[in-house]
Amino acid sequence: MDITPMELLIFALASFRLTRLIVFDKITEFLRKPFLEEVEEKDENGEIEVFLVVKDGKLRGFLGELLSCYWCTGVWSAVFLYLLYYFYASLAAPVLLILAVAGLAAIIESLVQKLIN
């Protein structure tokens, strides 16, 4: 396999962004909802914390575990993106670039928020 450092960076950032999109973002909550239940509890300071509980069932439970595990979803996101690129490079290239730019923007925004707070 011959991959340049720039391609590796694009794949890494794209996989990072796709994984966060699937596991955390509100816009993809509909994907998680059949497999995970959100439970809200107040902590000792009176602030509400949200916990994800995997729903029962073999397939539902398996997919719930997968979707609640950032590292697990990250592996499958990377596999999906690589296979998409391997078999459909012309289709995958803009998707990878958009996800990579969005991933880098998210990292920059997190750094900026840490600096100003």
N, CA, C and O of each residue as an XYZ file, in Angstrom:
468
protein
N       0.847     -1.169      0.000
C       0.000      0.000      0.000
C       0.893      1.233      0.000
O       1.845      1.339      0.774
N       0.561      2.147     -0.880
C       1.345      3.366     -1.023
C       0.445      4.557     -0.698
O      -0.417      4.933     -1.493
N       0.657      5.144      0.483
C      -0.172      6.271      0.912
C       0.742      7.407      1.353
O       1.704      7.194      2.091
N       0.433      8.601      0.899
C       1.260      9.751      1.244
C       0.877     10.269      2.635
O      -0.214      9.977      3.125
N       1.754     11.025      3.262
C       1.402     11.620      4.557
C       0.150     12.510      4.478
O      -0.645     12.533      5.417
N      -0.030     13.233      3.382
C      -1.208     14.081      3.223
C      -2.480     13.238      3.130
O      -3.501     13.586      3.724
N      -2.423     12.134      2.390
C      -3.588     11.243      2.306
C      -3.921     10.660      3.672
O      -5.090     10.553      4.042
N      -2.892     10.287      4.417
C      -3.108      9.754      5.759
C      -3.770     10.799      6.656
O      -4.683     10.477      7.416
N      -3.314     12.039      6.569
C      -3.904     13.114      7.356
C      -5.365     13.338      6.964
O      -6.220     13.518      7.830
N      -5.647     13.326      5.675
C      -7.033     13.501      5.216
C      -7.908     12.353      5.712
O      -9.014     12.591      6.196
N      -7.434     11.116      5.600
C      -8.192      9.976      6.099
C      -8.418     10.078      7.610
O      -9.515      9.803      8.097
N      -7.386     10.471      8.343
C      -7.497     10.570      9.800
C      -8.517     11.631     10.205
O      -9.372     11.378     11.054
N      -8.431     12.813      9.604
C      -9.367     13.881      9.933
C     -10.785     13.535      9.494
O     -11.744     13.832     10.207
N     -10.924     12.915      8.334
C     -12.252     12.522      7.847
C     -12.864     11.452      8.748
O     -14.053     11.506      9.060
N     -12.064     10.496      9.158
C     -12.550      9.446     10.052
C     -12.931     10.018     11.413
O     -13.938      9.623     12.001
N     -12.119     10.951     11.908
C     -12.417     11.635     13.163
C     -13.773     12.330     13.082
O     -14.602     12.186     13.980
N     -13.996     13.081     12.009
C     -15.238     13.849     11.885
C     -16.443     12.946     11.688
O     -17.495     13.184     12.282
N     -16.308     11.904     10.856
C     -17.414     10.978     10.632
C     -17.778     10.255     11.922
O     -18.957     10.062     12.220
N     -16.773      9.859     12.679
C     -17.018      9.168     13.946
C     -17.759     10.068     14.917
O     -18.734      9.639     15.533
N     -17.317     11.301     15.064
C     -18.004     12.250     15.963
C     -19.422     12.531     15.478
O     -20.343     12.678     16.282
N     -19.590     12.603     14.170
C     -20.910     12.826     13.599
C     -21.862     11.690     13.992
O     -23.003     11.941     14.382
N     -21.400     10.468     13.892
C     -22.237      9.309     14.205
C     -22.478      9.174     15.707
O     -23.606      8.915     16.128
N     -21.441      9.344     16.515
C     -21.531      9.054     17.950
C     -22.124     10.197     18.766
O     -22.853      9.942     19.725
N     -21.835     11.447     18.415
C     -22.193     12.559     19.296
C     -23.159     13.595     18.734
O     -23.953     14.148     19.494
N     -23.123     13.875     17.454
C     -23.852     15.025     16.924
C     -25.369     14.842     16.976
O     -25.890     13.749     16.757
N     -26.054     15.934     17.268
C     -27.517     15.954     17.373
C     -28.171     15.568     16.052
O     -29.204     14.898     16.037
N     -27.570     15.990     14.948
C     -28.158     15.765     13.630
C     -28.293     14.266     13.293
O     -29.137     13.895     12.477
N     -27.479     13.416     13.904
C     -27.557     11.974     13.634
C     -28.167     11.201     14.805
O     -28.004      9.985     14.909
N     -28.860     11.910     15.672
C     -29.516     11.253     16.808
C     -30.498     10.176     16.338
O     -30.674      9.154     17.002
N     -31.131     10.413     15.194
C     -32.088      9.443     14.652
C     -31.434      8.094     14.354
O     -32.106      7.063     14.381
N     -30.125      8.092     14.068
C     -29.409      6.829     13.846
C     -29.196      6.062     15.145
O     -29.237      4.832     15.161
N     -28.970      6.789     16.228
C     -28.695      6.168     17.529
C     -29.956      5.790     18.291
O     -29.947      4.854     19.091
N     -31.040      6.515     18.045
C     -32.260      6.375     18.837
C     -32.819      4.942     18.896
O     -33.256      4.526     19.969
N     -32.826      4.172     17.807
C     -33.346      2.799     17.901
C     -32.488      1.868     18.776
O     -32.944      0.798     19.177
N     -31.251      2.279     19.068
C     -30.315      1.400     19.760
C     -29.896      1.891     21.140
O     -29.405      1.115     21.960
N     -30.092      3.187     21.393
C     -29.659      3.787     22.657
C     -30.785      4.617     23.263
O     -31.574      5.241     22.553
N     -30.841      4.608     24.576
C     -31.805      5.438     25.291
C     -31.024      6.447     26.123
O     -30.048      6.094     26.784
N     -31.456      7.696     26.086
C     -30.816      8.728     26.889
C     -31.522      8.822     28.231
O     -32.743      8.971     28.293
N     -30.746      8.734     29.308
C     -31.283      8.840     30.664
C     -30.649     10.058     31.313
O     -29.427     10.199     31.341
N     -31.503     10.939     31.836
C     -31.012     12.158     32.483
C     -31.065     11.995     33.996
O     -32.048     11.499     34.548
N     -29.988     12.423     34.659
C     -29.913     12.401     36.119
C     -29.260     13.689     36.588
O     -28.395     14.249     35.914
N     -29.690     14.148     37.759
C     -29.054     15.321     38.358
C     -27.869     14.870     39.195
O     -27.951     13.899     39.946
N     -26.758     15.598     39.050
C     -25.589     15.284     39.865
C     -25.690     16.026     41.203
O     -26.687     16.701     41.464
N     -24.670     15.905     42.044
C     -24.690     16.521     43.370
C     -24.731     18.047     43.327
O     -25.088     18.681     44.320
N     -24.369     18.650     42.178
C     -24.415     20.101     42.011
C     -25.739     20.573     41.404
O     -25.928     21.768     41.175
N     -26.645     19.646     41.146
C     -27.934     19.990     40.570
C     -27.927     20.112     39.059
O     -28.936     20.487     38.460
N     -26.794     19.798     38.432
C     -26.708     19.862     36.977
C     -27.142     18.537     36.377
O     -26.896     17.471     36.942
N     -27.789     18.620     35.227
C     -28.298     17.409     34.571
C     -27.198     16.764     33.739
O     -26.548     17.421     32.925
N     -27.002     15.474     33.954
C     -26.067     14.678     33.168
C     -26.869     13.687     32.343
O     -27.871     13.146     32.810
N     -26.431     13.453     31.127
C     -27.116     12.529     30.238
C     -26.254     11.278     30.076
O     -25.068     11.364     29.757
N     -26.870     10.114     30.301
C     -26.198      8.827     30.143
C     -26.871      8.054     29.018
O     -28.088      8.117     28.848
N     -26.073      7.331     28.259
C     -26.606      6.482     27.210
C     -26.728      5.062     27.722
O     -25.778      4.500     28.268
N     -27.907      4.488     27.540
C     -28.151      3.111     27.958
C     -28.477      2.308     26.703
O     -29.341      2.690     25.914
N     -27.779      1.198     26.533
C     -27.979      0.341     25.370
C     -29.305     -0.397     25.522
O     -29.596     -0.954     26.581
N     -30.104     -0.399     24.463
C     -31.392     -1.089     24.488
C     -31.188     -2.595     24.389
O     -30.160     -3.063     23.899
N     -32.171     -3.342     24.855
C     -32.108     -4.807     24.857
C     -32.254     -5.379     23.451
O     -32.765     -4.727     22.541
N     -31.791     -6.608     23.307
C     -31.879     -7.330     22.043
C     -30.496     -7.645     21.517
O     -29.543     -6.903     21.752
N     -30.395     -8.758     20.799
C     -29.079     -9.155     20.286
C     -28.531     -8.148     19.285
O     -27.452     -7.591     19.493
N     -29.254     -7.911     18.214
C     -28.778     -6.981     17.187
C     -28.828     -5.544     17.698
O     -27.879     -4.778     17.530
N     -29.958     -5.192     18.329
C     -30.114     -3.838     18.860
C     -29.042     -3.559     19.925
O     -28.461     -2.474     19.959
N     -28.792     -4.535     20.780
C     -27.772     -4.373     21.817
C     -26.374     -4.251     21.233
O     -25.578     -3.419     21.669
N     -26.079     -5.094     20.234
C     -24.762     -5.047     19.591
C     -24.530     -3.684     18.931
O     -23.488     -3.058     19.123
N     -25.516     -3.238     18.153
C     -25.366     -1.949     17.481
C     -25.354     -0.796     18.478
O     -24.674      0.206     18.256
N     -26.099     -0.927     19.575
C     -26.070      0.090     20.620
C     -24.693      0.185     21.260
O     -24.187      1.281     21.501
N     -24.091     -0.966     21.534
C     -22.732     -0.978     22.090
C     -21.749     -0.332     21.110
O     -20.880      0.446     21.505
N     -21.899     -0.663     19.847
C     -21.021     -0.099     18.820
C     -21.169      1.417     18.754
O     -20.170      2.136     18.720
N     -22.401      1.906     18.737
C     -22.649      3.343     18.610
C     -22.297      4.126     19.869
O     -22.088      5.338     19.807
N     -22.231      3.450     21.001
C     -21.866      4.146     22.238
C     -20.362      4.119     22.484
O     -19.873      4.746     23.424
N     -19.641      3.408     21.659
C     -18.184      3.285     21.801
C     -17.505      4.099     20.704
O     -17.530      3.731     19.529
N     -16.902      5.208     21.109
C     -16.241      6.090     20.144
C     -15.140      5.351     19.379
O     -15.008      5.511     18.165
N     -14.360      4.550     20.086
C     -13.232      3.847     19.457
C     -13.725      2.799     18.469
O     -13.158      2.646     17.387
N     -14.779      2.077     18.840
C     -15.330      1.043     17.948
C     -15.881      1.668     16.675
O     -15.585      1.215     15.569
N     -16.680      2.704     16.841
C     -17.257      3.385     15.685
C     -16.158      3.986     14.823
O     -16.274      4.014     13.598
N     -15.093      4.466     15.452
C     -13.968      5.035     14.713
C     -13.300      4.030     13.793
O     -12.930      4.357     12.665
N     -13.150      2.814     14.274
C     -12.545      1.766     13.431
C     -13.416      1.496     12.221
O     -12.918      1.437     11.097
N     -14.719      1.330     12.441
C     -15.624      1.037     11.335
C     -15.767      2.229     10.396
O     -15.943      2.045      9.192
N     -15.694      3.438     10.922
C     -15.719      4.632     10.060
C     -14.501      4.657      9.148
O     -14.612      4.945      7.957
N     -13.341      4.354      9.715
C     -12.107      4.325      8.924
C     -12.179      3.245      7.844
O     -11.780      3.476      6.703
N     -12.686      2.074      8.205
C     -12.829      0.988      7.219
C     -13.772      1.419      6.101
O     -13.470      1.228      4.923
N     -14.909      1.996      6.466
C     -15.881      2.453      5.471
C     -15.260      3.476      4.525
O     -15.396      3.358      3.307
N     -14.582      4.475      5.076
C     -13.993      5.525      4.239
C     -12.903      4.972      3.328
O     -12.799      5.364      2.166
N     -12.094      4.062      3.858
C     -11.035      3.481      3.022
C     -11.632      2.665      1.879
O     -11.205      2.794      0.731
N     -12.618      1.826      2.192
C     -13.239      1.011      1.142
C     -13.942      1.884      0.106
O     -13.889      1.601     -1.091
N     -14.595      2.937      0.567
C     -15.225      3.876     -0.363
C     -14.178      4.466     -1.305
O     -14.396      4.556     -2.513
N     -13.049      4.863     -0.741
C     -11.972      5.433     -1.549
C     -11.357      4.387     -2.486
O     -11.061      4.685     -3.643
N     -11.170      3.176     -1.987
C     -10.540      2.114     -2.772
C     -11.389      1.744     -3.991
O     -10.858      1.563     -5.087
N     -12.711      1.631     -3.798
C     -13.582      1.192     -4.882
C     -14.187      2.338     -5.704
O     -14.502      2.160     -6.881
N     -14.349      3.509     -5.084
C     -14.988      4.644     -5.757
C     -14.227      5.933     -5.464
O     -14.767      6.844     -4.837
N     -13.001      6.013     -5.905
C     -12.127      7.141     -5.562
C     -12.708      8.488     -5.974
O     -12.614      9.462     -5.227
N     -13.303      8.547     -7.152
C     -13.824      9.847     -7.606
C     -15.022     10.300     -6.771
O     -15.225     11.503     -6.604
N     -15.798      9.394     -6.258
C     -16.912      9.723     -5.377
C     -16.409     10.027     -3.966
O     -16.915     10.936     -3.307
N     -15.437      9.285     -3.515
C     -14.943      9.396     -2.136
C     -14.104     10.642     -1.903
O     -14.134     11.200     -0.806
N     -13.359     11.093     -2.898
C     -12.422     12.212     -2.713
C     -13.106     13.467     -2.154
O     -12.618     14.015     -1.166
N     -14.214     13.950     -2.739
C     -14.832     15.144     -2.153
C     -15.422     14.889     -0.768
O     -15.394     15.777      0.085
N     -15.952     13.700     -0.535
C     -16.497     13.357      0.782
C     -15.390     13.376      1.823
O     -15.551     13.937      2.906
N     -14.268     12.759      1.487
C     -13.126     12.742      2.401
C     -12.623     14.152      2.686
O     -12.340     14.492      3.835
N     -12.514     14.963      1.656
C     -12.000     16.320      1.833
C     -12.954     17.166      2.688
O     -12.506     17.904      3.565
N     -14.249     17.062      2.438
C     -15.228     17.818      3.229
C     -15.180     17.388      4.688
O     -15.156     18.231      5.584
N     -15.166     16.083      4.932
C     -15.087     15.591      6.317
C     -13.779     16.004      6.976
O     -13.764     16.350      8.157
N     -12.675     15.972      6.222
C     -11.373     16.351      6.781
C     -11.341     17.833      7.153
O     -10.844     18.198      8.218
N     -11.864     18.675      6.286
C     -11.908     20.111      6.584
C     -12.792     20.364      7.796
O     -12.428     21.145      8.675
N     -13.954     19.710      7.854
C     -14.846     19.859      9.003
C     -14.187     19.339     10.283
O     -14.358     19.926     11.351
N     -13.449     18.258     10.180
C     -12.738     17.721     11.340
C     -11.667     18.660     11.840
O     -11.535     18.870     13.046
N     -10.899     19.229     10.924
C      -9.864     20.188     11.305
C     -10.498     21.441     11.910
O      -9.987     21.984     12.889
N     -11.599     21.896     11.335
C     -12.299     23.066     11.878
C     -12.792     22.785     13.298
O     -12.737     23.667     14.156
N     -13.266     21.579     13.551
C     -13.728     21.213     14.900
C     -12.571     21.229     15.893
O     -12.726     21.687     17.025
N     -11.424     20.736     15.474
C     -10.248     20.736     16.353
C      -9.811     22.172     16.637
O      -9.512     22.519     17.779
N      -9.775     22.995     15.610
C      -9.396     24.404     15.799
C     -10.375     25.099     16.743
O      -9.957     25.834     17.637
N     -11.665     24.872     16.550
C     -12.672     25.488     17.417
C     -12.498     25.040     18.861
O     -12.623     25.856     19.774
N     -12.215     23.770     19.088
C     -11.977     23.280     20.453
C     -10.772     23.970     21.086
O     -10.811     24.343     22.258
N      -9.704     24.138     20.312
C      -8.517     24.826     20.816
C      -8.803     26.294     21.140
O      -8.364     26.811     22.167
N      -9.531     26.942     20.267
C      -9.892     28.351     20.491
C     -10.731     28.475     21.758
O     -10.496     29.372     22.569
N     -11.699     27.591     21.936
C     -12.552     27.630     23.141
C     -11.724     27.433     24.411
O     -11.990     28.078     25.425
N     -10.734     26.561     24.366
C      -9.867     26.353     25.525
C      -9.033     27.598     25.828
O      -8.789     27.929     26.989
N      -8.603     28.275     24.774
C      -7.778     29.476     24.956
C      -8.567     30.661     25.517
O      -8.028     31.437     26.306
N      -9.831     30.811     25.122
C     -10.597     31.974     25.575
C     -11.346     31.710     26.879
O     -11.850     32.653     27.488
N     -11.434     30.489     27.314
C     -12.135     30.180     28.583
C     -11.179     29.880     29.684
O     -11.599     29.602     30.808
